[in-house]
Amino acid sequence: MNAPATISAKTQFAVEATSTAMDAARPYIDSVMLILSNGYSIIQDLMPLFVLLLFLMMLRWNRQFRELSRRQEQQTRVLVKLLNLHPDSDYQKFLRIAEQRADEREARRQKHPHLLS
């Protein structure tokens, strides 16, 4: 197939319109590219500040976490104290059963000293 030697009028118009549009948009494109390149430079200049800000935020989170852990530890201690004080608590029942079994073992040992149980 042979390509036509001449360009059609529609194609010629499209090429000229595109060229005109690109020429008209060139200052805007250049401005956007300049802003982007300066923005990248600004980001590079501010990177140490961002790193410092991130470091300070991590320190704050660490302090908050330690404070939360300390509060939880205090609440756990209070809960254990409350469980120990309440006579019907499972912990108190467990202690009573353990003491009872220890007393029974001691009574068996005294009754049968030759057995090592």
Rosetta blueprint (number, residue, H / E / L):
1 M L
2 N L
3 A L
4 P L
5 A L
6 T L
7 I L
8 S L
9 A H
10 K H
11 T H
12 Q H
13 F H
14 A H
15 V H
16 E H
17 A H
18 T H
19 S H
20 T H
21 A H
22 M H
23 D H
24 A H
25 A H
26 R H
27 P H
28 Y H
29 I H
30 D H
31 S H
32 V H
33 M H
34 L H
35 I H
36 L H
37 S H
38 N H
39 G H
40 Y H
41 S H
42 I H
43 I H
44 Q H
45 D H
46 L H
47 M H
48 P H
49 L H
50 F H
51 V H
52 L H
53 L H
54 L H
55 F H
56 L H
57 M H
58 M H
59 L H
60 R H
61 W H
62 N H
63 R H
64 Q H
65 F H
66 R H
67 E H
68 L H
69 S H
70 R H
71 R H
72 Q H
73 E H
74 Q H
75 Q H
76 T H
77 R H
78 V H
79 L H
80 V H
81 K H
82 L H
83 L H
84 N H
85 L H
86 H L
87 P L
88 D L
89 S L
90 D H
91 Y H
92 Q H
93 K H
94 F H
95 L H
96 R H
97 I H
98 A H
99 E H
100 Q H
101 R H
102 A H
103 D H
104 E H
105 R H
106 E H
107 A H
108 R H
109 R H
110 Q H
111 K H
112 H L
113 P L
114 H L
115 L L
116 L L
117 S L
